[in-house]
Amino acid sequence: MSLKVGDRITFERTFTAADVEWFIKVSGDEGSHHVTPDEQGRLVIQGLLTATLPTKIGGDHNVLARTMNFEFLRPVFTGDTIMCEVTVEQFEKQDTRTQITAAFVCKNQNEKEVLKGNFSGVILQRIFSNSNKRTC
């Protein structure tokens, strides 16, 4: 899929206790609110785990991130389904790379914004050669 300015890409994810446990192992972020359930039996999802949602576009389109800005607006809990919408604001092809800038907003199943921000980066024309060596 080729991107262009104005494209909106959406995807969603439901977070689980297993996601929180995995992220604790990876990040070391094991604040008590991440390991002790609230009165409803939920854990608070780590902010940076929630912030992995808008990075999906990078993985899908081979974006090498340069900047990422996040504004955490409200907590996300296990069992929450978060819908992320990314809007391409700049997509400019240059000699050997394409500059991309995008904004995103993430909302929970109740349509409440939980995270918003933006990112910029580049997409190189050829990231890997046939021999799987970097040709940047």
C-alpha positions as CSV (number, residue, x, y, z in Angstrom):
1,M,0.0,0.0,0.0
2,S,1.4,3.4,-1.0
3,L,0.7,6.2,1.4
4,K,-0.3,9.8,0.6
5,V,-1.2,12.9,2.6
6,G,-4.6,12.7,4.1
7,D,-4.6,8.9,4.4
8,R,-6.2,7.6,7.7
9,I,-5.1,4.3,9.0
10,T,-7.0,2.7,11.8
11,F,-6.5,-0.4,13.9
12,E,-7.4,-1.6,17.4
13,R,-6.1,-3.8,20.1
14,T,-7.5,-5.2,23.4
15,F,-5.0,-5.2,26.2
16,T,-4.6,-8.2,28.5
17,A,-2.9,-9.0,31.8
18,A,-0.4,-11.1,29.8
19,D,0.5,-7.9,27.8
20,V,1.2,-6.1,31.1
21,E,3.3,-9.0,32.4
22,W,5.3,-9.2,29.1
23,F,5.9,-5.4,29.1
24,I,7.1,-5.6,32.8
25,K,9.7,-8.2,31.7
26,V,10.8,-6.0,28.7
27,S,10.7,-2.6,30.3
28,G,11.1,-3.1,34.1
29,D,8.1,-0.8,34.6
30,E,6.4,-2.7,37.4
31,G,4.7,0.1,39.3
32,S,2.2,-1.1,41.9
33,H,-0.7,0.0,39.6
34,H,0.6,-2.4,36.9
35,V,0.7,-5.4,39.3
36,T,-2.1,-4.8,41.7
37,P,-5.6,-5.0,40.3
38,D,-8.1,-2.2,41.1
39,E,-11.5,-2.8,42.7
40,Q,-12.8,-4.0,39.3
41,G,-9.9,-6.5,38.9
42,R,-8.1,-4.5,36.2
43,L,-4.5,-3.5,35.9
44,V,-3.3,-0.2,34.5
45,I,-1.5,-0.6,31.2
46,Q,1.9,1.0,31.0
47,G,1.8,4.3,29.1
48,L,4.5,3.2,26.7
49,L,2.8,-0.1,26.1
50,T,-0.3,1.9,25.0
51,A,2.1,4.1,22.9
52,T,3.1,1.0,20.9
53,L,-0.2,1.3,19.0
54,P,0.8,4.2,16.7
55,T,4.1,2.6,16.0
56,K,2.3,-0.1,14.0
57,I,2.3,2.1,10.9
58,G,6.1,2.2,11.2
59,G,6.3,-1.5,11.1
60,D,3.8,-1.8,8.3
61,H,5.5,0.7,6.1
62,N,9.2,0.4,7.1
63,V,9.4,3.8,8.7
64,L,12.6,4.7,10.6
65,A,11.3,7.0,13.3
66,R,13.1,10.3,14.0
67,T,10.7,11.8,16.5
68,M,7.7,10.6,18.5
69,N,5.6,12.8,20.7
70,F,3.0,11.4,23.1
71,E,0.4,13.0,25.3
72,F,-1.1,10.6,27.7
73,L,-4.7,11.7,28.5
74,R,-6.3,9.0,30.7
75,P,-5.4,5.5,31.9
76,V,-5.9,2.3,29.9
77,F,-6.9,-0.8,31.7
78,T,-6.7,-4.5,31.0
79,G,-9.8,-5.5,28.9
80,D,-9.9,-2.1,27.2
81,T,-10.0,-2.1,23.4
82,I,-8.1,0.9,22.0
83,M,-8.8,2.1,18.5
84,C,-5.8,4.1,17.0
85,E,-6.3,6.4,14.0
86,V,-3.1,7.7,12.3
87,T,-3.4,10.5,9.8
88,V,-0.6,11.1,7.3
89,E,0.3,14.8,7.3
90,Q,3.4,14.7,5.1
91,F,4.6,12.1,2.6
92,E,7.3,13.6,0.5
93,K,9.5,11.5,-1.8
94,Q,13.1,12.6,-2.1
95,D,16.1,11.0,-3.9
96,T,16.7,7.9,-1.7
97,R,14.0,8.3,1.0
98,T,10.6,9.5,1.7
99,Q,9.8,11.8,4.6
100,I,6.7,11.0,6.6
101,T,4.9,12.9,9.3
102,A,1.7,11.7,10.9
103,A,-0.6,12.5,13.8
104,F,-2.5,10.0,15.8
105,V,-5.3,9.7,18.3
106,C,-6.2,6.6,20.4
107,K,-9.6,6.2,21.9
108,N,-11.0,3.5,24.2
109,Q,-14.2,1.5,23.7
110,N,-16.1,4.4,25.2
111,E,-14.8,6.9,22.6
112,K,-12.7,8.7,25.2
113,E,-9.3,9.8,24.0
114,V,-6.5,8.1,25.9
115,L,-3.4,9.1,23.9
116,K,-2.6,11.5,21.1
117,G,0.5,12.7,19.5
118,N,2.6,12.7,16.3
119,F,5.7,11.1,14.8
120,S,8.1,11.8,11.9
121,G,10.6,9.6,10.1
122,V,11.9,8.4,6.8
123,I,11.3,5.4,4.6
124,L,14.4,4.4,2.7
125,Q,14.0,3.3,-0.9
126,R,16.0,0.1,-0.2
127,I,16.5,-1.0,3.4
128,F,17.9,-4.5,2.6
129,S,19.6,-5.9,-0.4
130,N,19.0,-9.4,-1.6
131,S,21.7,-10.7,0.7
132,N,19.9,-9.2,3.8
133,K,22.6,-6.7,4.4
134,R,21.9,-3.0,5.0
135,T,22.3,-0.9,1.9
136,C,21.4,2.5,3.5
